Amino acid sequence: MPQVVAIILGTAVLVVAALIGVRALLDAVGLTTSGTFVAFVIGVLVTAAVLTLGGVAAVFSGGVNWIVGGRAERWTEGLLRELGPEWRVANNLVFTEGKPPETWEVDVDHVAVGPGGVVVVESKYSSVPVDLDVERLPKQVQKDAVQAARNVQRVRGLLETMPGAPPVSAVLVYWGVRPKLPKEPVRMMGRTVKIVMGADADRWLPTLTQEVVASVHVDEAWRRVKEHDLARVGEATA
């Protein structure tokens, strides 16, 4: 990437310039430096350069997004535990899409199964406030909601032969450093996707707990979800 190359070259030039500048300054004030001191200065400058380049690599490779995205998933996982003992949660449920030889894997962040039905939960981290009160949601939010709706269809596929299959819905949870809490705790996108703010969980989390499914159907739905999860784990370790 041209930007990365430019930053690497610029950092190298700055390190060399700093070394020359330090040496010139010491010579100007008449200080004699030992080889140990020079080595120390070089070490400090090289360390600073390595840290700078590491940060650049993380940003341009998408590593930063991966790190904060992982944290968002853990935060959401913590919230789902607050639903109570009658709810069970599978994390990072993997589905294989496409037909051989062109296949790929899709990861569903969380699937919660309980008296309120089956809830597919996706976590997103945003570095800017997400406004859920605007009439037309931002394109990225719409895109994320479409992803959540597709994941609902994937999870429904696990239950399609099940008599009395519970309803499957989605919750799209946004996290960020500057959350903008909406007037209403839940913004609907279509019939199945609820869009919420992680920081607003006190208002939207209780909306998931309304009992609509008999325990026998909850147990069967969970068995199928867990069976799929264990099968994927078995394939990965085979």
Summary of the structure (lengths in Angstrom):
residues: 238
radius of gyration: 25.5
end to end distance: 37.7
largest distance: 88.8
contacts: 665
relative contact order: 0.11
helix: 54%
strand: 22%
